[in-house]
Every structure is written in C-alpha cells, then in structure tokens.
C-alpha cells in the first residue's frame, strides 16, 4: 500500500530488524536491559540532557512529562491544536488530575505570549496553580523559529514556569532549519522525541529532562503500566533510527514539496504552501472525498478523508508513489 495517512505507518528496514534481532536484552524494570540503557545514555549525550527515559509512545512520554512537572490540581498551558491537549485522550486531566489551559494557536503554530500571560492564574485558592508551558515543534507540519523558542525560554523564566517540548517531530524541524537538534532542545526543561514517526522505528519515544524529573517520570511510568521488561529489541530499533534515519528526513520534505506543487495544480484542490516539512494540507471543492478515498484504496493508495486533507510523506513514500497517487487522483476528479 502507498500510505499517506501518517508517518507513523513506517516499517522497519532489514537493517533495523537485524539490529533488533541481535540486541542484548534484560529486565528493564530492574534497570538490567543493556540496549535500553545504551539508548537512554546515547539520548542524553545526543540531546545534551542529564537523564532520559524510554517510553512506549509519544502520548506516554508527554503524559509522564506533565505528571512529573505538575501535581494534582495544577495547570499547564498549551495550544488549542496541541497534540497533548487535543489528541491524547485527555490523559493529563483523566490520569494526572492536571487542568489544561489551551490558548488559540497563531497561524504559524506559535502561541502569543501576551495571551499566555493573561491565562496564567494568580496565586489564589480559587484557581489552579499554573506550572508549565507546553509547546509543540513541528506543529501541523510548521516549524517554530529558533528566535521564538528563545523568547519562550525568557517568558517562562520571567513567569516562574517550566517549559516542555512535545518534540514528536523535532528532528523534522531541525532538518528544515539546518541546525543540530540541540539548537531546539536547549531551551526546554523537558523534551519528548518520537522514534516511530519519520525516524522509522516500530515503537517508542524518549523523554528527556533533569535526573529528578526523570526519576519522577519513571515512577509514573510504572504506575501507568508502562514498565516493559525485555524492551531492548525495541530500544535497538530506536537507537538505529537516531543513528541512521535523521538526515534522510530531508527527502521526506522534498517529496512533500513536490506533492504540494503538483496537487495544487489539480482541479478542485487548493494547497497550503506554507508548510516546509513532511505534511501537505489541502482543501477541495466539488469532490466526494469519501468515495475518492474508497476508490483509491482499491488501487492500493491510502489517505484519510476529512474536510481538510492531510497527506504525510515518510521513508516508505517515494517520488514514484507520489506520481501514482497524483495520476489516480486526476483520473477520478
């Protein structure tokens, strides 16, 4: 199948599978899995943090960060479109008793600091305690500028807040900006990094922070049922992803630009050309999108029908796949 639904659909390569097959393993709950320990140590060095925790998913990593930063009855501020607010089952509220305070995202994905400041609660028993600002980069395929991240650091320091990054696709941002990942992550108190999206691992995310924060997150991971035993085979895939699949993200970005340019020329489609990473957003008119999705599925092409199309390029999408998709679209509209 040619699958544009998400970069989560990537499949491990033979080399990654070989690394998984040959990985030494132990009981990670006891701290005995050498492959998990190696991945966490490598992540600390790679991202310039003092502690790291291997997690089963980005949702889990974000939730652990929120629960490590906040206590029951505390509040975190994020964007209306933030993944850890909109798409993670309300876990902060349901499991952490943490109140989310969403702020409308600007068109570029950022948050207006004046609006964030207005949402910070006073020190009064009538209000939740505002503890944390959470940003996402990339968000909707858009990259937050380095200057904005520095401003965010100054903002939270001024207002005595912590700063978390949902960096599920932070490497896409770094590749787009042509900077090392630490140019992004250095501004944050904690960072989650997804290994199973564009980086191509079958499962797993990393949470990075201070030793005290990661110790707390590790305890919450156990409480939430996230302690994995012989997880080294999965960690080895993540290690391989970090070592081999970062630079090739630029191929996904180039393919997304190609798709956007070609799709924008097709009758009935209007493409948002502002995205520069691996996501293409398009609106359409006079098209039955559900019927189109079913027709293309029969031809081995998958995309998610919605009011605004999101098409995602990744390591299993080639330029030839995009041409096949565009030709199939043209034949049905």
N, C-alpha and C positions, 0 to 999 in steps of 0.2 A: 504494500500500500504506500502511496505518496501521501504523507500525513502532515497537514498544515495546522492541526488543531493547537499544538503547543510544542515547545522544545522539551517538555517532559517525556515525550514519546521516544526519545533517542534510545538506541540499543547499544549495548557494549560491544566493542570491536573484539576481534580474535585476540589481539594483544592484551586488551583489558581482561578478557576472560582467562587468558593464560596467567596473568598476574593474580587474579582471584583464585585460580586453581592451586597456585603454588604458594599462597600466603600462609605463613605460620600463624597458628591461632591459639588462643587460650580463653579463659573466662574473664570477659571484660568487666563484669560487675565486681570481681575481685581485683581488677586492675592488672590482670595477667595476660591480656591479649597483646602480643608484641606488635602486630600490624596496626591495631587501633592506637597503641601508644606511639608508634612511629608516625602515624598520620597526625595525631594531635601535636607532637613535638615539631613536626615539619610545618604545620599550620602556624604555630607560634612564631617560628622563625620567618615564615613567608609573609605573614601579615603584621609582624612586629607587635605581637601581644604576648603577655606573660602566661596565659593559660588558654586552653582550648578544650572543647567537649564535642565528641562525635555524637550526632543525633540522627534519629531515623528519618526526619523530614524537615523541610523549612518551617512548616507550621509548628512542629515541636520546638525547633530552635527559637523561633520568635516567642512562643508562649513561655519557654523557660527563661528567656531574657526578661520578659515583662514581669514574671513572678519573682525573679531574682532582684530586679530593681525596685519593685513595688510590694507593699504589704496589703492585706485586706483593707478595703475602704480607700485605698489610694487611687490616683487617676493618672492616665497617660494621655498625651495629646498626639494626634496623628492626622493624616489626611482623610477626607471622605472616601477617597479611592485607594487608601492603603490596604494592602493585602491582609495585614494582621488585624484590620478592623472589619473589612467587607467580606473577605473570602476564607476566614479561618474559623467559622462556626461559632463566633462569639466566645472563643475559649478563654480570653482574659477575664470576661465577666462571669462565665459559667464555672470555670475551674479555679480562677485566681481571685475572684471577688474584687476585681480591679475595674474601675469605671473608665471606659474610653471616652475621650472628648474629641470628636472629629471636627476638623476645620476644612472648609472647601479648598480643594486644590486649585492653584492657578493653572492657566492653560499649558504652561511648561512643566507642570507636575510639582512645582515647588509649593511651599506654604508661605503666606505673607506673615512676616514676623510681628507686624502690628496686630493682626488678627489672633495670632498665637498668644501674644502678650495679654490681649483682652480676655482670653479664655483661661488664663492662669487664675486659680482660685485664691482668695485671701486666706490668711491664717485665722480661720473662724470655724467653730464647731458645726456650723450649718453646711459646710462644704467638704467635699473630698479633698485630700491633700494631693496637689499636683506634684508629681515626682519626676516625670520623664517626658521627653520629646522623642518621637519615633519618626524617622524619615525612611524613604524607600528610593533606591537608586540601582538600576533604572526603574522608572515607574511608567507603566503603559508604553514601554519602549523608549521613553525620553530620558535623557541624561541630565542630572543636576550638575551645574558648573562647579568647579573647584572653589571659586570665589564664594559661591553660595554656601558651600559646606563650611568654609572658614567663618562666614557670618553666623551660621548656625552654632558653631562652637562658642563664639563670643556671646551669642544670645543666651545659651543655656548657662554659661558661666555667670553672666550678669544676673540671671533669674534663679540661680541655685538649683538647676535641673540637671539630670543625667541625659545623655544623648545616645539613642540606639539606632543602628542602621539595619533595616531589612535589605541586605545585600544579596538577595537571591540571584540577581543578575549583575552584581557589582563588577564582575570581570568584563561584561559587555560594555559597561560604562568606561572602564579603564582602557580597554582596547579602542573604543571610539575616541577618547581623549588623548590616546597615545601616551599614557603615563603608567607608571607602576601602580599596582593595586594599593600600595601603602599611601600613595598621594590622596586616596579617597578615605581609607580606613583610619588614618591617623587622627582624624577629627572626632572619633566616636569613642564612647566608653564601652560599648559592646557592638558586635557585628555578627550577623548570621550570613553564611555563604552556602548557597545550594550547589551540590555536586551533581545533581541528577537532572539538570536542565541542559543548557548548552554545552556544559562540560562533559556530558555523556555518560556519567556513572548511572547504574541502575537504581540506586537508592542512596539517600544520606545527605546531611547538611552538617556544617560546623557552626558552633557558637564560640566566639572569642571574647575575652574580657580579662579583668583582673583575676588573680587567684581566688580572692574572696567571693567575687561574683560567680565564678565558675564552680567553686565548691558548693555554693547555694543552688546553682542550676543543676548540678549533678545530683543533689539530693532530691530536687523536684522531679528530675527525670525518672528516678527510681519510684517515687510516689505515683507518678503518672503512668507507670507500667512500661517505661521506655528503656529500662536496663536490658541490654542484649548480651548474650553470653559469648559464643564464639563468633564475634562480629568481624573478625579480621578479614574474612573473604570479601565482605562488603567494603571495609575500610581500604583494602588494597585497590579496589576499583576507584575509590575517591582519590587515593594517592596518585594513581596513574592519570586520572583526569587532570589533576592540578599540574602534573609534570609534563603532560603531552598535549592537552586539548585547549589551552588558553589562547595561544597565538592564532589558532585556526578560526577563532570566533570572527575574525575579520572577513573570512569567507562567507559566513552567515550574513554579515552586514552588507557585503557586496551583493549577495543574492537577493536580499530584501530590497535593496535599492533598484535592482534590475526588475524584480517583480512589481514594485510600486510604479516604476516608469511605464512598464508595459500595460499593467492593469489600468492605469489612469487613461490610457488611450482607447480602451474598450468602451463601446457604447453602453451607457447605463451606470457606469462606475465612476465615482469621484474619490480620489485617494488623498489622505493626509500626507503630504510630502515632508512634513517637519521631522518625522522620526528618522533617526540615523543609525539605529541598531538592528535588531533582528525581527521587529514586528511591523507589519503593514496593516494599517487601519483604513477601511474603505466604506463609504456609503453607496447606496444603489437606488435605482428607481425603475419601476415597471418590470420588476423581476420577482418571480415567486421563488424565494430563496430556499424554502423547504424542498420544493420539487427539484430545484437545481442541485441541492446537496445530495438528494437521493439518486439522481441521475448520474452524478459524478462518482458517487460511492460504488455504483455498479461497474464503473470503469477503473476502480482501484484508487480513487482520489478522495481524501477525507478533509473536510473543513467543518467548522462549527457554524451552522446557520444562526444568525442573530441580526438585530436591527442595524448594528454596525459590525461589519466583518472584521475579525482579527485573524490574520494569516501570519504564521510564525515559521521562520526558516531556522534550520538546525543542521547538524552534521549528517543527517540522513536525507537531506534535501539537496539535490544537485541542480545545476543550471538547466540540464535536460528535463528534470522533473518539473521545473517551473514552466518551461515551454510546453510540456504535455498538459499541464494544468490550464495554461492560458488558451491553448488550442481547443481544449474541451469546453472551456467557458464560452469561447467565441462561437462554437458550434451549437450552443444551447440558448443563446440570447438573441 
